[in-house]
């Protein structure tokens, strides 16, 4: 019985790692959509609540261009930590914009019938540069 329990314990972290990979892939896909000005594709990664607020891919794209230019025109991005806060999953993303400035954003993710969706994005003050 002990080998079975040990094997079971080894499997427990896998769903969390798979979940983190799935969430990162959705966010990366949305970044790719923004890079191609494919706002319809990016809008598909938004939750039903976000889609309801903006109503169309065009409105959503205008919000991103005006409110999150570092996401629309970026040099690079990378996933940082995935955290659970008050029952919600938040993925921290580090972005370097087209002008070389560093930003941190938190993506609130929800899961529905169509997979993971972006339910909110918050701009987080980036840590000061290290010397």
Residue pairs with C-beta under 8 A, 6 or more apart in sequence:
19 82
19 89
20 79
20 82
20 91
22 115
22 116
23 82
23 89
23 91
23 107
23 109
23 116
24 79
24 91
26 45
26 109
26 115
26 116
26 117
26 118
27 45
27 79
27 91
27 93
27 107
27 118
28 77
28 79
29 41
29 45
30 41
30 42
30 45
30 118
31 71
31 74
31 77
32 38
33 39
33 41
33 42
33 45
34 42
34 64
34 71
34 72
34 74
35 74
37 61
39 57
39 58
39 60
39 61
39 64
40 57
42 57
42 60
42 61
42 64
43 51
43 54
43 56
43 57
43 60
43 61
45 117
45 118
46 54
46 60
46 117
46 118
46 119
47 110
47 112
47 117
47 118
47 119
48 112
48 117
49 119
50 60
50 117
50 118
50 119
50 120
51 60
54 60
54 63
64 71
64 72
65 72
68 105
68 121
68 123
69 97
70 95
70 97
70 98
70 101
70 103
70 105
71 95
71 105
71 121
73 97
73 98
74 95
74 96
74 97
74 98
75 96
75 97
75 98
75 100
76 95
76 96
77 93
77 94
77 95
77 96
78 93
78 94
79 91
79 92
79 93
80 91
80 92
80 93
80 94
80 104
81 91
81 92
82 89
82 90
82 91
82 92
83 89
83 90
83 92
84 90
88 108
88 109
88 110
88 119
89 108
89 109
89 110
90 106
90 107
90 108
90 109
91 106
91 107
91 109
92 104
92 105
92 106
92 107
92 124
93 104
93 105
93 106
93 107
94 102
94 103
94 104
94 126
95 102
95 103
95 104
95 105
96 102
96 103
97 103
102 126
102 129
103 123
103 126
104 123
104 124
104 125
104 126
104 127
105 121
105 122
105 123
105 124
106 121
106 122
106 124
107 118
107 120
107 121
108 118
108 119
108 120
108 121
108 122
109 116
109 117
109 118
109 119
110 116
110 117
110 119
111 117
